[in-house]
Amino acid sequence: MLAAAAAPGGPAAGSGGQAESGGGGGGRFSVLTWEQVQRLDQILGEAVPIHGRGNFPTLSVRPRTIVQVVRSRLEKKGIAVHNVRLNGSAASHVLHQDSGLGYKDLDLIFGVDLKTEDVFQQVKDVVMDCLLDFLPEGVNKDKITPVTLKEAYVQKLVKVCNETDRWSLISLSNNSGKNVELKFVDSLRRQFEFSVDSFQIILDSLLLFGECSENPMAENFHPTVTGESMYGDFEEAMEHLRSRVIATRNPEEIRGGGLLKYCNLLVRGFKPKLEVDMKALQRYMCSRFFIDFSDIGEQQRKLECYLQSHFVGMESKRYDYLMTLHRVVNESTVCLMGHERRQTLNLIAMLAVRVLAEQNIIPTVTNVTCYYQPAPYVSEINFNYYVTHVQPFLPCSQSYPTWLPCN
């Protein structure tokens, strides 16, 4: 058995059997247990489909392979990779399988130095080259350019370069919403929204073990894998995850204020740590959301995108989510003019009715007053014309009409 004495993130191997969030004492690091390491190894070893647009074939690639190939190519270009981490809901799932969060995207963070525009471009080129290599045998690669590969396989491409943040994101397409997201980070001031999604698991030791060890992992012979909570206190964040508690700090620092994720956690059965404090935090969340998405068109695009990407397999929860969002916005928005606030509330209500229509559910619940005729997006569904009179839709103190337009 190899002895374990690795610094956080350092590649080492050793025995397991740590407590689920060992290394307490208020520290931000913890060593994973054997069960957690097994879950991590399974996630990295499962083939993930990367769907191509048009006639491009689906690529089947293991996250472990993606990390190893991208890292190797970057280092050949002279771009040092300090470490690679699993981030977000997948990391939370590794640490606590029954968290209630589930996981979709595989968020992989490469720690690199992005000092010049040329390095940003080199990173992008490396990923495109790797995609070319992942194409199955028999595909003629001679005329496939990086631009073609980007159009075929990249869902989202982001570059941020300012005084506090230097990072880029390449999100690879998956039709079921389980995107592989490769984030290359030099600096990032805010790396989490809430304590329950603040975990990062450093993968270097597990990847090195797979490359170097001739023997398979076992309970008394496996690499020492370290996790970190960007929230600050690993044990406290783990307790929030186990108990489904909502806690955060300085939500005004989060793009969008964390408002959409907050409402998602509420729908999944998470509860605020302190109800009084959370009311104040809700006001900060709403204020930051409307700063970042001030235009009603931007708000609609953001909400539609969020519904599409975060409720795969949970479509029945979308209506509850929108009603929760409506309530929070209605109670906690203090930064908008009256007509702007009504405009946003009407947008959320319209999306809620659309969700009901898409599920072929007639809105007969007690909080709808709706003179309803099928809108264009449900024109192909076998609907009759309904006039339903029930209790006022979404209680509020304003006197504006509560029935919804049909077009």
Secondary structure as a PSIPRED ss2 file (coil, helix, strand):
# PSIPRED VFORMAT (PSIPRED V4.0)

   1 M C   1.000  0.000  0.000
   2 L C   1.000  0.000  0.000
   3 A C   1.000  0.000  0.000
   4 A C   1.000  0.000  0.000
   5 A C   1.000  0.000  0.000
   6 A C   1.000  0.000  0.000
   7 A C   1.000  0.000  0.000
   8 P C   1.000  0.000  0.000
   9 G C   1.000  0.000  0.000
  10 G C   1.000  0.000  0.000
  11 P C   1.000  0.000  0.000
  12 A C   1.000  0.000  0.000
  13 A E   0.000  0.000  1.000
  14 G E   0.000  0.000  1.000
  15 S C   1.000  0.000  0.000
  16 G C   1.000  0.000  0.000
  17 G C   1.000  0.000  0.000
  18 Q C   1.000  0.000  0.000
  19 A C   1.000  0.000  0.000
  20 E C   1.000  0.000  0.000
  21 S C   1.000  0.000  0.000
  22 G C   1.000  0.000  0.000
  23 G C   1.000  0.000  0.000
  24 G C   1.000  0.000  0.000
  25 G C   1.000  0.000  0.000
  26 G C   1.000  0.000  0.000
  27 G C   1.000  0.000  0.000
  28 R C   1.000  0.000  0.000
  29 F E   0.000  0.000  1.000
  30 S E   0.000  0.000  1.000
  31 V E   0.000  0.000  1.000
  32 L C   1.000  0.000  0.000
  33 T C   1.000  0.000  0.000
  34 W H   0.000  1.000  0.000
  35 E H   0.000  1.000  0.000
  36 Q H   0.000  1.000  0.000
  37 V H   0.000  1.000  0.000
  38 Q H   0.000  1.000  0.000
  39 R H   0.000  1.000  0.000
  40 L H   0.000  1.000  0.000
  41 D H   0.000  1.000  0.000
  42 Q H   0.000  1.000  0.000
  43 I H   0.000  1.000  0.000
  44 L H   0.000  1.000  0.000
  45 G H   0.000  1.000  0.000
  46 E C   1.000  0.000  0.000
  47 A C   1.000  0.000  0.000
  48 V E   0.000  0.000  1.000
  49 P E   0.000  0.000  1.000
  50 I E   0.000  0.000  1.000
  51 H C   1.000  0.000  0.000
  52 G C   1.000  0.000  0.000
  53 R C   1.000  0.000  0.000
  54 G C   1.000  0.000  0.000
  55 N C   1.000  0.000  0.000
  56 F C   1.000  0.000  0.000
  57 P C   1.000  0.000  0.000
  58 T C   1.000  0.000  0.000
  59 L E   0.000  0.000  1.000
  60 S E   0.000  0.000  1.000
  61 V E   0.000  0.000  1.000
  62 R C   1.000  0.000  0.000
  63 P H   0.000  1.000  0.000
  64 R H   0.000  1.000  0.000
  65 T H   0.000  1.000  0.000
  66 I H   0.000  1.000  0.000
  67 V H   0.000  1.000  0.000
  68 Q H   0.000  1.000  0.000
  69 V H   0.000  1.000  0.000
  70 V H   0.000  1.000  0.000
  71 R H   0.000  1.000  0.000
  72 S H   0.000  1.000  0.000
  73 R H   0.000  1.000  0.000
  74 L H   0.000  1.000  0.000
  75 E H   0.000  1.000  0.000
  76 K H   0.000  1.000  0.000
  77 K C   1.000  0.000  0.000
  78 G C   1.000  0.000  0.000
  79 I C   1.000  0.000  0.000
  80 A C   1.000  0.000  0.000
  81 V E   0.000  0.000  1.000
  82 H E   0.000  0.000  1.000
  83 N E   0.000  0.000  1.000
  84 V E   0.000  0.000  1.000
  85 R E   0.000  0.000  1.000
  86 L E   0.000  0.000  1.000
  87 N E   0.000  0.000  1.000
  88 G C   1.000  0.000  0.000
  89 S H   0.000  1.000  0.000
  90 A H   0.000  1.000  0.000
  91 A H   0.000  1.000  0.000
  92 S H   0.000  1.000  0.000
  93 H H   0.000  1.000  0.000
  94 V H   0.000  1.000  0.000
  95 L H   0.000  1.000  0.000
  96 H C   1.000  0.000  0.000
  97 Q C   1.000  0.000  0.000
  98 D C   1.000  0.000  0.000
  99 S C   1.000  0.000  0.000
 100 G C   1.000  0.000  0.000
 101 L C   1.000  0.000  0.000
 102 G C   1.000  0.000  0.000
 103 Y C   1.000  0.000  0.000
 104 K C   1.000  0.000  0.000
 105 D C   1.000  0.000  0.000
 106 L E   0.000  0.000  1.000
 107 D E   0.000  0.000  1.000
 108 L E   0.000  0.000  1.000
 109 I E   0.000  0.000  1.000
 110 F E   0.000  0.000  1.000
 111 G E   0.000  0.000  1.000
 112 V E   0.000  0.000  1.000
 113 D C   1.000  0.000  0.000
 114 L C   1.000  0.000  0.000
 115 K C   1.000  0.000  0.000
 116 T C   1.000  0.000  0.000
 117 E H   0.000  1.000  0.000
 118 D H   0.000  1.000  0.000
 119 V H   0.000  1.000  0.000
 120 F H   0.000  1.000  0.000
 121 Q H   0.000  1.000  0.000
 122 Q H   0.000  1.000  0.000
 123 V H   0.000  1.000  0.000
 124 K H   0.000  1.000  0.000
 125 D H   0.000  1.000  0.000
 126 V H   0.000  1.000  0.000
 127 V H   0.000  1.000  0.000
 128 M H   0.000  1.000  0.000
 129 D H   0.000  1.000  0.000
 130 C H   0.000  1.000  0.000
 131 L H   0.000  1.000  0.000
 132 L H   0.000  1.000  0.000
 133 D H   0.000  1.000  0.000
 134 F H   0.000  1.000  0.000
 135 L C   1.000  0.000  0.000
 136 P C   1.000  0.000  0.000
 137 E C   1.000  0.000  0.000
 138 G C   1.000  0.000  0.000
 139 V C   1.000  0.000  0.000
 140 N C   1.000  0.000  0.000
 141 K C   1.000  0.000  0.000
 142 D C   1.000  0.000  0.000
 143 K C   1.000  0.000  0.000
 144 I C   1.000  0.000  0.000
 145 T C   1.000  0.000  0.000
 146 P H   0.000  1.000  0.000
 147 V H   0.000  1.000  0.000
 148 T H   0.000  1.000  0.000
 149 L H   0.000  1.000  0.000
 150 K H   0.000  1.000  0.000
 151 E H   0.000  1.000  0.000
 152 A H   0.000  1.000  0.000
 153 Y H   0.000  1.000  0.000
 154 V E   0.000  0.000  1.000
 155 Q E   0.000  0.000  1.000
 156 K E   0.000  0.000  1.000
 157 L E   0.000  0.000  1.000
 158 V E   0.000  0.000  1.000
 159 K E   0.000  0.000  1.000
 160 V E   0.000  0.000  1.000
 161 C E   0.000  0.000  1.000
 162 N C   1.000  0.000  0.000
 163 E C   1.000  0.000  0.000
 164 T C   1.000  0.000  0.000
 165 D C   1.000  0.000  0.000
 166 R E   0.000  0.000  1.000
 167 W E   0.000  0.000  1.000
 168 S E   0.000  0.000  1.000
 169 L E   0.000  0.000  1.000
 170 I E   0.000  0.000  1.000
 171 S E   0.000  0.000  1.000
 172 L E   0.000  0.000  1.000
 173 S C   1.000  0.000  0.000
 174 N C   1.000  0.000  0.000
 175 N C   1.000  0.000  0.000
 176 S C   1.000  0.000  0.000
 177 G C   1.000  0.000  0.000
 178 K C   1.000  0.000  0.000
 179 N C   1.000  0.000  0.000
 180 V E   0.000  0.000  1.000
 181 E E   0.000  0.000  1.000
 182 L E   0.000  0.000  1.000
 183 K E   0.000  0.000  1.000
 184 F E   0.000  0.000  1.000
 185 V E   0.000  0.000  1.000
 186 D E   0.000  0.000  1.000
 187 S E   0.000  0.000  1.000
 188 L C   1.000  0.000  0.000
 189 R C   1.000  0.000  0.000
 190 R C   1.000  0.000  0.000
 191 Q C   1.000  0.000  0.000
 192 F C   1.000  0.000  0.000
 193 E C   1.000  0.000  0.000
 194 F C   1.000  0.000  0.000
 195 S H   0.000  1.000  0.000
 196 V H   0.000  1.000  0.000
 197 D H   0.000  1.000  0.000
 198 S C   1.000  0.000  0.000
 199 F E   0.000  0.000  1.000
 200 Q E   0.000  0.000  1.000
 201 I E   0.000  0.000  1.000
 202 I E   0.000  0.000  1.000
 203 L C   1.000  0.000  0.000
 204 D H   0.000  1.000  0.000
 205 S H   0.000  1.000  0.000
 206 L H   0.000  1.000  0.000
 207 L H   0.000  1.000  0.000
 208 L H   0.000  1.000  0.000
 209 F H   0.000  1.000  0.000
 210 G H   0.000  1.000  0.000
 211 E H   0.000  1.000  0.000
 212 C H   0.000  1.000  0.000
 213 S C   1.000  0.000  0.000
 214 E C   1.000  0.000  0.000
 215 N C   1.000  0.000  0.000
 216 P C   1.000  0.000  0.000
 217 M C   1.000  0.000  0.000
 218 A E   0.000  0.000  1.000
 219 E C   1.000  0.000  0.000
 220 N C   1.000  0.000  0.000
 221 F E   0.000  0.000  1.000
 222 H E   0.000  0.000  1.000
 223 P E   0.000  0.000  1.000
 224 T C   1.000  0.000  0.000
 225 V C   1.000  0.000  0.000
 226 T E   0.000  0.000  1.000
 227 G E   0.000  0.000  1.000
 228 E E   0.000  0.000  1.000
 229 S E   0.000  0.000  1.000
 230 M C   1.000  0.000  0.000
 231 Y C   1.000  0.000  0.000
 232 G C   1.000  0.000  0.000
 233 D C   1.000  0.000  0.000
 234 F H   0.000  1.000  0.000
 235 E H   0.000  1.000  0.000
 236 E H   0.000  1.000  0.000
 237 A H   0.000  1.000  0.000
 238 M H   0.000  1.000  0.000
 239 E H   0.000  1.000  0.000
 240 H H   0.000  1.000  0.000
 241 L H   0.000  1.000  0.000
 242 R H   0.000  1.000  0.000
 243 S H   0.000  1.000  0.000
 244 R C   1.000  0.000  0.000
 245 V E   0.000  0.000  1.000
 246 I E   0.000  0.000  1.000
 247 A C   1.000  0.000  0.000
 248 T C   1.000  0.000  0.000
 249 R C   1.000  0.000  0.000
 250 N C   1.000  0.000  0.000
 251 P H   0.000  1.000  0.000
 252 E H   0.000  1.000  0.000
 253 E H   0.000  1.000  0.000
 254 I C   1.000  0.000  0.000
 255 R H   0.000  1.000  0.000
 256 G H   0.000  1.000  0.000
 257 G H   0.000  1.000  0.000
 258 G H   0.000  1.000  0.000
 259 L H   0.000  1.000  0.000
 260 L H   0.000  1.000  0.000
 261 K H   0.000  1.000  0.000
 262 Y H   0.000  1.000  0.000
 263 C H   0.000  1.000  0.000
 264 N H   0.000  1.000  0.000
 265 L H   0.000  1.000  0.000
 266 L H   0.000  1.000  0.000
 267 V H   0.000  1.000  0.000
 268 R C   1.000  0.000  0.000
 269 G C   1.000  0.000  0.000
 270 F C   1.000  0.000  0.000
 271 K E   0.000  0.000  1.000
 272 P E   0.000  0.000  1.000
 273 K C   1.000  0.000  0.000
 274 L C   1.000  0.000  0.000
 275 E H   0.000  1.000  0.000
 276 V H   0.000  1.000  0.000
 277 D H   0.000  1.000  0.000
 278 M H   0.000  1.000  0.000
 279 K H   0.000  1.000  0.000
 280 A H   0.000  1.000  0.000
 281 L H   0.000  1.000  0.000
 282 Q H   0.000  1.000  0.000
 283 R H   0.000  1.000  0.000
 284 Y H   0.000  1.000  0.000
 285 M H   0.000  1.000  0.000
 286 C H   0.000  1.000  0.000
 287 S H   0.000  1.000  0.000
 288 R H   0.000  1.000  0.000
 289 F H   0.000  1.000  0.000
 290 F H   0.000  1.000  0.000
 291 I H   0.000  1.000  0.000
 292 D H   0.000  1.000  0.000
 293 F C   1.000  0.000  0.000
 294 S C   1.000  0.000  0.000
 295 D C   1.000  0.000  0.000
 296 I H   0.000  1.000  0.000
 297 G H   0.000  1.000  0.000
 298 E H   0.000  1.000  0.000
 299 Q H   0.000  1.000  0.000
 300 Q H   0.000  1.000  0.000
 301 R H   0.000  1.000  0.000
 302 K H   0.000  1.000  0.000
 303 L H   0.000  1.000  0.000
 304 E H   0.000  1.000  0.000
 305 C H   0.000  1.000  0.000
 306 Y H   0.000  1.000  0.000
 307 L H   0.000  1.000  0.000
 308 Q H   0.000  1.000  0.000
 309 S H   0.000  1.000  0.000
 310 H H   0.000  1.000  0.000
 311 F C   1.000  0.000  0.000
 312 V C   1.000  0.000  0.000
 313 G C   1.000  0.000  0.000
 314 M C   1.000  0.000  0.000
 315 E H   0.000  1.000  0.000
 316 S H   0.000  1.000  0.000
 317 K H   0.000  1.000  0.000
 318 R H   0.000  1.000  0.000
 319 Y H   0.000  1.000  0.000
 320 D H   0.000  1.000  0.000
 321 Y H   0.000  1.000  0.000
 322 L H   0.000  1.000  0.000
 323 M H   0.000  1.000  0.000
 324 T H   0.000  1.000  0.000
 325 L H   0.000  1.000  0.000
 326 H H   0.000  1.000  0.000
 327 R H   0.000  1.000  0.000
 328 V H   0.000  1.000  0.000
 329 V H   0.000  1.000  0.000
 330 N H   0.000  1.000  0.000
 331 E H   0.000  1.000  0.000
 332 S H   0.000  1.000  0.000
 333 T C   1.000  0.000  0.000
 334 V C   1.000  0.000  0.000
 335 C C   1.000  0.000  0.000
 336 L C   1.000  0.000  0.000
 337 M C   1.000  0.000  0.000
 338 G H   0.000  1.000  0.000
 339 H H   0.000  1.000  0.000
 340 E H   0.000  1.000  0.000
 341 R H   0.000  1.000  0.000
 342 R H   0.000  1.000  0.000
 343 Q H   0.000  1.000  0.000
 344 T H   0.000  1.000  0.000
 345 L H   0.000  1.000  0.000
 346 N H   0.000  1.000  0.000
 347 L H   0.000  1.000  0.000
 348 I H   0.000  1.000  0.000
 349 A H   0.000  1.000  0.000
 350 M H   0.000  1.000  0.000
 351 L H   0.000  1.000  0.000
 352 A H   0.000  1.000  0.000
 353 V H   0.000  1.000  0.000
 354 R H   0.000  1.000  0.000
 355 V H   0.000  1.000  0.000
 356 L H   0.000  1.000  0.000
 357 A H   0.000  1.000  0.000
 358 E H   0.000  1.000  0.000
 359 Q C   1.000  0.000  0.000
 360 N C   1.000  0.000  0.000
 361 I C   1.000  0.000  0.000
 362 I C   1.000  0.000  0.000
 363 P C   1.000  0.000  0.000
 364 T C   1.000  0.000  0.000
 365 V C   1.000  0.000  0.000
 366 T C   1.000  0.000  0.000
 367 N C   1.000  0.000  0.000
 368 V C   1.000  0.000  0.000
 369 T C   1.000  0.000  0.000
 370 C E   0.000  0.000  1.000
 371 Y E   0.000  0.000  1.000
 372 Y E   0.000  0.000  1.000
 373 Q C   1.000  0.000  0.000
 374 P C   1.000  0.000  0.000
 375 A C   1.000  0.000  0.000
 376 P H   0.000  1.000  0.000
 377 Y H   0.000  1.000  0.000
 378 V H   0.000  1.000  0.000
 379 S C   1.000  0.000  0.000
 380 E C   1.000  0.000  0.000
 381 I C   1.000  0.000  0.000
 382 N C   1.000  0.000  0.000
 383 F C   1.000  0.000  0.000
 384 N C   1.000  0.000  0.000
 385 Y C   1.000  0.000  0.000
 386 Y E   0.000  0.000  1.000
 387 V E   0.000  0.000  1.000
 388 T E   0.000  0.000  1.000
 389 H C   1.000  0.000  0.000
 390 V C   1.000  0.000  0.000
 391 Q C   1.000  0.000  0.000
 392 P C   1.000  0.000  0.000
 393 F C   1.000  0.000  0.000
 394 L C   1.000  0.000  0.000
 395 P C   1.000  0.000  0.000
 396 C C   1.000  0.000  0.000
 397 S C   1.000  0.000  0.000
 398 Q C   1.000  0.000  0.000
 399 S C   1.000  0.000  0.000
 400 Y C   1.000  0.000  0.000
 401 P C   1.000  0.000  0.000
 402 T C   1.000  0.000  0.000
 403 W C   1.000  0.000  0.000
 404 L C   1.000  0.000  0.000
 405 P C   1.000  0.000  0.000
 406 C C   1.000  0.000  0.000
 407 N C   1.000  0.000  0.000
